[in-house]
């Protein structure tokens, strides 16, 4: 091996080095080496990865310039390269990566890959950090937004890297049981810190001057509740009645019925493209430099809806 990571190591030592990395994805490398996922629910993740492979089959990567944001161990960057991309820039922020970014470097060497790797790129500074690199033909943004404290700002940063024909591939969870137009923030839940309803997620994307052209769904939770509207009219009426006549314990027990629905999520996948024009979601000049995509705004003049 020529790389400083694996040079001079025996096959047993190389496999031992692979085994020390907390991988998210699974790899079968040339030479019989294998990386196993460290996630506790690997079977569920395999099903999700299969779904994502099916969605990527609908995208033409041949000869394209590809950016991946939040690439972790690089699985989808290598997949883009395998599918014929001319250039792949694989980015991540090491301060947010519990594997210390070593996996992608090992995988790059074992696969003989030519992808470019940058591990100093925050999703919150894409415009500033990667302005000279773009625009890109395809931006891969899989499994990221729901871990962010400010997912909207991240979408606006992605918009600034889009050319007229850029395709943005977005994947993550949404909460079908949440009241429409709402989102759940729970930063103590490190699996899904931000869970939006369908409408809330679509508004986040649209408000960043991106337009969704294709949508696919994948239910990831085998324990999906049968009732997908737990906070509907009947629930609210009963809670109001308990508040008037019930005990505090009964009120607490009724309120707990929401909990499984709050955390149930289905996976969604979007093809999105940059939008140029009048956004229905912005009656005033939009933030974060987005006014450059909307010729209504030369100042702070409000627009009548």
The 8 nearest C-alpha neighbors of each residue, nearest first, counted from 0:
[[1, 6, 5, 2, 7, 8, 3, 108],
 [2, 0, 6, 3, 5, 7, 4, 108],
 [3, 1, 4, 6, 5, 0, 108, 105],
 [2, 4, 6, 5, 1, 0, 7, 108],
 [5, 3, 2, 6, 105, 104, 1, 108],
 [4, 6, 3, 8, 2, 0, 7, 13],
 [5, 7, 0, 1, 3, 2, 8, 4],
 [6, 8, 5, 0, 9, 1, 3, 4],
 [9, 7, 6, 12, 5, 13, 10, 0],
 [8, 10, 12, 11, 13, 7, 14, 5],
 [11, 9, 13, 12, 14, 8, 32, 15],
 [10, 12, 14, 9, 13, 15, 8, 16],
 [13, 11, 15, 9, 10, 14, 8, 16],
 [12, 14, 16, 10, 15, 11, 8, 9],
 [15, 13, 17, 11, 16, 12, 18, 32],
 [14, 16, 12, 18, 17, 13, 11, 19],
 [17, 15, 13, 19, 14, 18, 12, 20],
 [16, 18, 14, 15, 19, 20, 34, 13],
 [17, 19, 15, 16, 20, 14, 34, 35],
 [20, 18, 16, 17, 15, 21, 14, 22],
 [19, 21, 18, 17, 22, 102, 98, 16],
 [22, 20, 98, 37, 19, 23, 36, 18],
 [23, 21, 36, 37, 20, 24, 35, 102],
 [22, 24, 36, 37, 38, 21, 25, 72],
 [25, 23, 36, 22, 74, 26, 72, 35],
 [24, 26, 35, 36, 34, 23, 27, 22],
 [27, 25, 34, 33, 28, 24, 35, 106],
 [26, 28, 33, 32, 34, 29, 25, 31],
 [27, 29, 32, 33, 26, 31, 30, 109],
 [30, 28, 31, 32, 109, 110, 27, 33],
 [29, 31, 32, 28, 109, 10, 27, 33],
 [30, 32, 29, 28, 33, 27, 10, 14],
 [33, 31, 28, 30, 14, 27, 29, 34],
 [34, 32, 27, 26, 28, 35, 31, 14],
 [33, 35, 26, 25, 17, 27, 18, 36],
 [36, 34, 25, 37, 33, 22, 26, 24],
 [35, 37, 23, 22, 25, 24, 38, 34],
 [38, 36, 22, 21, 23, 35, 39, 41],
 [37, 39, 36, 40, 41, 23, 22, 44],
 [40, 38, 41, 37, 36, 42, 43, 44],
 [41, 39, 38, 42, 43, 44, 37, 45],
 [40, 42, 44, 43, 38, 39, 45, 36],
 [43, 41, 45, 44, 40, 46, 39, 47],
 [44, 42, 46, 45, 41, 40, 47, 219],
 [43, 45, 47, 41, 46, 42, 48, 40],
 [46, 44, 48, 42, 47, 43, 41, 49],
 [45, 47, 49, 43, 44, 48, 50, 42],
 [48, 46, 44, 50, 49, 45, 51, 43],
 [49, 47, 51, 45, 50, 46, 44, 52],
 [48, 50, 52, 46, 47, 51, 45, 53],
 [49, 51, 47, 53, 48, 52, 46, 54],
 [52, 50, 48, 54, 53, 49, 55, 47],
 [51, 53, 49, 55, 54, 50, 48, 56],
 [54, 52, 50, 56, 51, 55, 49, 57],
 [53, 55, 51, 56, 52, 57, 50, 58],
 [54, 56, 52, 57, 58, 53, 51, 59],
 [55, 57, 53, 54, 58, 52, 59, 51],
 [56, 58, 55, 54, 59, 53, 52, 60],
 [59, 57, 55, 56, 60, 54, 166, 137],
 [58, 60, 61, 57, 56, 82, 63, 55],
 [61, 59, 84, 63, 83, 82, 58, 62],
 [62, 60, 83, 84, 63, 59, 82, 85],
 [61, 63, 85, 84, 83, 60, 64, 86],
 [64, 62, 84, 85, 60, 61, 136, 65],
 [65, 63, 86, 136, 135, 85, 87, 84],
 [64, 66, 87, 137, 138, 135, 86, 136],
 [67, 65, 138, 88, 87, 89, 139, 137],
 [66, 68, 139, 89, 138, 70, 90, 140],
 [69, 67, 90, 140, 70, 91, 139, 66],
 [70, 68, 91, 71, 90, 67, 143, 140],
 [69, 71, 73, 68, 91, 90, 67, 89],
 [72, 70, 73, 69, 91, 100, 96, 103],
 [73, 71, 103, 102, 74, 70, 100, 22],
 [74, 72, 70, 76, 103, 71, 75, 77],
 [73, 75, 77, 76, 72, 78, 24, 70],
 [76, 74, 78, 77, 73, 79, 70, 67],
 [77, 75, 79, 73, 78, 74, 89, 67],
 [76, 78, 80, 75, 74, 79, 81, 73],
 [77, 79, 75, 81, 76, 80, 82, 74],
 [80, 78, 82, 76, 81, 77, 84, 75],
 [79, 81, 84, 77, 83, 82, 78, 76],
 [80, 82, 78, 79, 83, 77, 84, 76],
 [83, 81, 79, 80, 60, 84, 78, 61],
 [82, 84, 61, 80, 81, 60, 62, 85],
 [85, 83, 63, 62, 80, 61, 60, 86],
 [86, 84, 62, 63, 64, 83, 61, 87],
 [85, 87, 64, 84, 65, 63, 88, 114],
 [88, 86, 65, 114, 66, 115, 64, 89],
 [87, 89, 115, 66, 116, 114, 65, 67],
 [88, 90, 116, 67, 115, 70, 76, 66],
 [91, 89, 117, 68, 118, 70, 69, 67],
 [90, 92, 69, 118, 120, 70, 68, 93],
 [91, 93, 120, 119, 118, 121, 94, 95],
 [94, 92, 96, 95, 118, 99, 91, 100],
 [93, 95, 92, 96, 97, 99, 119, 91],
 [96, 94, 93, 92, 97, 91, 99, 121],
 [97, 95, 93, 98, 99, 94, 100, 92],
 [96, 98, 99, 95, 100, 21, 93, 94],
 [97, 99, 100, 96, 21, 20, 101, 22],
 [100, 98, 97, 101, 96, 93, 102, 94],
 [99, 101, 98, 102, 93, 103, 96, 71],
 [100, 102, 104, 99, 103, 105, 98, 20],
 [103, 101, 72, 105, 104, 100, 106, 20],
 [102, 104, 72, 106, 73, 105, 101, 107],
 [105, 103, 107, 101, 102, 106, 108, 100],
 [106, 104, 102, 108, 107, 103, 109, 101],
 [105, 107, 103, 109, 108, 104, 110, 102],
 [108, 106, 112, 104, 110, 105, 109, 103],
 [107, 109, 111, 105, 106, 110, 104, 112],
 [108, 110, 106, 111, 107, 105, 28, 29],
 [111, 109, 112, 107, 108, 106, 28, 29],
 [112, 110, 108, 109, 107, 113, 106, 29],
 [111, 113, 107, 110, 114, 108, 77, 109],
 [114, 112, 115, 111, 107, 87, 80, 86],
 [113, 115, 87, 112, 88, 116, 89, 86],
 [116, 114, 88, 89, 87, 113, 117, 86],
 [115, 117, 89, 90, 88, 114, 118, 104],
 [118, 116, 90, 119, 89, 91, 120, 115],
 [117, 119, 91, 92, 90, 93, 120, 116],
 [118, 120, 92, 117, 91, 93, 121, 90],
 [121, 119, 92, 91, 118, 90, 122, 117],
 [122, 120, 123, 92, 124, 125, 119, 91],
 [121, 123, 125, 124, 153, 120, 68, 156],
 [122, 124, 121, 153, 125, 156, 152, 126],
 [125, 123, 121, 127, 122, 126, 128, 156],
 [124, 126, 128, 127, 129, 122, 156, 123],
 [127, 125, 130, 124, 156, 129, 128, 159],
 [126, 128, 124, 125, 130, 129, 131, 156],
 [129, 127, 125, 126, 124, 130, 120, 131],
 [128, 130, 132, 131, 125, 126, 127, 133],
 [131, 129, 126, 132, 127, 133, 128, 160],
 [130, 132, 129, 133, 128, 134, 127, 126],
 [133, 131, 129, 130, 134, 135, 128, 160],
 [134, 132, 135, 131, 130, 160, 129, 161],
 [133, 135, 162, 160, 161, 132, 136, 165],
 [134, 136, 133, 64, 137, 65, 165, 161],
 [135, 137, 165, 64, 63, 65, 166, 164],
 [136, 138, 166, 65, 135, 165, 167, 66],
 [139, 137, 167, 66, 67, 65, 168, 166],
 [140, 138, 67, 168, 141, 66, 167, 68],
 [141, 139, 169, 68, 168, 67, 138, 143],
 [140, 142, 170, 169, 143, 139, 171, 168],
 [141, 143, 171, 170, 144, 140, 145, 169],
 [142, 144, 145, 141, 146, 69, 140, 171],
 [145, 143, 150, 146, 147, 142, 171, 153],
 [146, 144, 193, 147, 143, 191, 192, 194],
 [145, 147, 192, 144, 143, 191, 193, 148],
 [148, 146, 149, 150, 144, 145, 193, 192],
 [147, 149, 150, 146, 193, 192, 186, 145],
 [150, 148, 147, 151, 152, 153, 144, 123],
 [151, 149, 153, 144, 147, 152, 148, 154],
 [152, 150, 154, 153, 149, 203, 155, 207],
 [151, 153, 155, 154, 150, 149, 156, 123],
 [152, 154, 156, 150, 151, 155, 123, 122],
 [153, 155, 157, 151, 156, 152, 207, 158],
 [156, 154, 207, 158, 152, 157, 153, 151],
 [155, 157, 153, 159, 154, 158, 125, 126],
 [156, 158, 154, 160, 155, 159, 153, 161],
 [159, 157, 155, 161, 160, 156, 154, 273],
 [158, 160, 156, 157, 161, 126, 155, 125],
 [161, 159, 134, 157, 158, 133, 126, 162],
 [162, 160, 158, 165, 134, 159, 273, 135],
 [161, 163, 165, 134, 164, 160, 135, 273],
 [164, 162, 165, 273, 161, 272, 274, 275],
 [163, 165, 162, 166, 136, 272, 273, 161],
 [166, 164, 136, 162, 161, 137, 163, 272],
 [165, 167, 137, 272, 271, 136, 138, 164],
 [168, 166, 138, 271, 270, 137, 272, 139],
 [169, 167, 139, 270, 140, 269, 138, 166],
 [170, 168, 140, 269, 141, 268, 167, 270],
 [171, 169, 268, 141, 142, 267, 269, 140],
 [170, 172, 142, 266, 267, 145, 141, 268],
 [173, 171, 266, 265, 264, 267, 194, 174],
 [172, 174, 195, 196, 264, 265, 194, 197],
 [173, 175, 264, 196, 177, 176, 195, 194],
 [176, 174, 177, 196, 173, 197, 264, 227],
 [177, 175, 227, 174, 228, 260, 178, 261],
 [176, 178, 174, 175, 196, 179, 261, 181],
 [179, 177, 181, 180, 176, 196, 230, 228],
 [180, 178, 181, 196, 198, 177, 197, 199],
 [179, 181, 199, 198, 196, 178, 182, 197],
 [182, 180, 179, 196, 199, 178, 195, 177],
 [181, 183, 195, 194, 196, 199, 184, 180],
 [182, 184, 194, 193, 195, 185, 181, 261],
 [185, 183, 193, 192, 186, 194, 182, 195],
 [186, 184, 192, 187, 188, 183, 193, 191],
 [185, 187, 192, 188, 184, 189, 193, 191],
 [186, 188, 185, 189, 192, 190, 191, 184],
 [189, 187, 186, 192, 190, 185, 191, 193],
 [188, 190, 191, 192, 187, 186, 146, 185],
 [189, 191, 188, 192, 146, 145, 187, 193],
 [192, 190, 193, 189, 145, 188, 146, 194],
 [191, 193, 186, 185, 146, 188, 189, 184],
 [192, 194, 145, 184, 191, 183, 146, 185],
 [193, 195, 183, 182, 173, 174, 145, 191],
 [196, 194, 182, 173, 200, 199, 174, 183],
 [195, 197, 174, 199, 173, 198, 177, 181],
 [198, 196, 200, 199, 173, 201, 195, 175],
 [197, 199, 180, 201, 200, 196, 179, 202],
 [198, 200, 180, 202, 196, 201, 195, 197],
 [201, 199, 203, 202, 197, 198, 195, 196],
 [200, 202, 198, 204, 203, 199, 205, 197],
 [203, 201, 205, 199, 204, 200, 206, 198],
 [204, 202, 200, 206, 201, 205, 151, 199],
 [203, 205, 201, 202, 207, 206, 209, 200],
 [204, 206, 202, 209, 208, 207, 203, 210],
 [205, 207, 203, 208, 204, 202, 280, 209],
 [206, 208, 155, 205, 204, 209, 154, 203],
 [209, 207, 274, 205, 206, 273, 210, 158],
 [210, 208, 273, 274, 205, 272, 207, 204],
 [209, 211, 271, 272, 205, 274, 273, 212],
 [212, 210, 271, 213, 270, 269, 272, 209],
 [211, 213, 271, 270, 210, 214, 272, 269],
 [214, 212, 270, 269, 211, 215, 271, 268],
 [213, 215, 269, 268, 270, 216, 267, 212],
 [214, 216, 268, 267, 269, 213, 217, 54],
 [217, 215, 267, 266, 268, 218, 214, 265],
 [216, 218, 266, 265, 219, 267, 215, 50],
 [219, 217, 265, 220, 266, 216, 264, 221],
 [218, 220, 265, 217, 266, 221, 264, 43],
 [219, 221, 222, 223, 218, 263, 264, 265],
 [222, 220, 223, 219, 218, 224, 43, 263],
 [223, 221, 220, 224, 263, 225, 219, 259],
 [222, 224, 221, 220, 225, 263, 260, 264],
 [225, 223, 226, 222, 227, 260, 259, 263],
 [224, 226, 227, 223, 222, 228, 229, 260],
 [227, 225, 224, 228, 229, 176, 223, 260],
 [226, 228, 176, 229, 225, 224, 175, 260],
 [227, 229, 231, 176, 226, 230, 177, 178],
 [230, 228, 231, 227, 226, 257, 234, 176],
 [231, 229, 234, 228, 235, 232, 178, 257],
 [230, 232, 228, 234, 229, 233, 235, 178],
 [231, 233, 235, 234, 236, 230, 237, 229],
 [234, 232, 236, 235, 231, 237, 230, 229],
 [233, 235, 237, 231, 230, 236, 232, 238],
 [236, 234, 238, 232, 237, 233, 239, 231],
 [237, 235, 239, 233, 238, 234, 232, 240],
 [236, 238, 240, 234, 239, 235, 241, 233],
 [237, 239, 235, 241, 240, 236, 242, 234],
 [238, 240, 242, 236, 237, 241, 235, 243],
 [241, 239, 237, 243, 242, 238, 244, 236],
 [242, 240, 245, 238, 244, 243, 239, 250],
 [241, 243, 239, 240, 245, 244, 238, 250],
 [244, 242, 240, 241, 245, 239, 238, 246],
 [243, 245, 241, 242, 240, 246, 239, 247],
 [246, 244, 241, 242, 243, 249, 247, 250],
 [245, 247, 249, 248, 250, 241, 244, 242],
 [246, 248, 250, 249, 251, 245, 242, 241],
 [247, 249, 251, 246, 250, 252, 245, 253],
 [250, 248, 252, 246, 251, 247, 253, 245],
 [249, 251, 247, 253, 248, 252, 241, 254],
 [252, 250, 254, 248, 249, 253, 247, 255],
 [253, 251, 249, 255, 254, 250, 248, 256],
 [252, 254, 250, 255, 251, 256, 249, 238],
 [253, 255, 251, 256, 252, 257, 250, 238],
 [256, 254, 252, 257, 253, 258, 251, 259],
 [255, 257, 254, 253, 258, 259, 252, 229],
 [258, 256, 255, 260, 259, 254, 261, 229],
 [257, 259, 261, 260, 255, 256, 262, 254],
 [260, 258, 262, 261, 257, 263, 256, 224],
 [261, 259, 263, 262, 258, 257, 176, 224],
 [260, 262, 258, 259, 263, 257, 177, 176],
 [261, 263, 260, 259, 264, 258, 174, 194],
 [264, 262, 260, 261, 259, 174, 223, 220],
 [265, 263, 174, 173, 172, 262, 266, 175],
 [264, 266, 218, 172, 219, 173, 217, 174],
 [265, 267, 172, 217, 171, 216, 218, 173],
 [268, 266, 216, 171, 170, 215, 172, 217],
 [267, 269, 170, 215, 169, 214, 216, 171],
 [270, 268, 214, 169, 213, 168, 271, 170],
 [269, 271, 213, 168, 212, 167, 211, 166],
 [272, 270, 211, 167, 210, 212, 166, 269],
 [273, 271, 166, 210, 209, 167, 165, 274],
 [272, 274, 209, 208, 161, 210, 158, 163],
 [273, 275, 208, 209, 210, 272, 276, 292],
 [276, 274, 292, 293, 273, 208, 277, 278],
 [275, 277, 293, 292, 278, 274, 294, 295],
 [276, 278, 293, 279, 295, 275, 294, 281],
 [277, 279, 280, 281, 276, 208, 206, 293],
 [278, 280, 281, 277, 282, 304, 206, 205],
 [281, 279, 278, 206, 282, 205, 202, 277],
 [282, 280, 283, 278, 279, 285, 284, 206],
 [281, 283, 302, 301, 280, 304, 303, 284],
 [284, 282, 301, 281, 285, 302, 299, 300],
 [283, 285, 299, 296, 290, 286, 281, 282],
 [286, 284, 290, 289, 283, 281, 287, 288],
 [285, 287, 288, 289, 284, 290, 155, 283],
 [288, 286, 289, 285, 155, 152, 290, 156],
 [289, 287, 290, 286, 291, 285, 155, 159],
 [288, 290, 291, 287, 285, 292, 286, 207],
 [291, 289, 293, 292, 288, 285, 296, 284],
 [290, 292, 289, 293, 288, 294, 296, 275],
 [293, 291, 275, 290, 289, 276, 294, 208],
 [294, 292, 276, 290, 295, 277, 291, 275],
 [295, 293, 296, 292, 276, 291, 297, 290],
 [296, 294, 293, 297, 277, 290, 276, 302],
 [295, 297, 298, 294, 284, 290, 293, 299],
 [296, 298, 295, 299, 294, 300, 290, 284],
 [299, 297, 296, 300, 284, 295, 301, 283],
 [298, 300, 284, 301, 283, 296, 297, 285],
 [301, 299, 298, 302, 283, 296, 284, 297],
 [302, 300, 283, 282, 299, 303, 284, 296],
 [301, 303, 282, 304, 283, 300, 281, 295],
 [302, 304, 301, 282, 283, 300, 281, 279],
 [303, 302, 282, 279, 281, 280, 301, 283]]
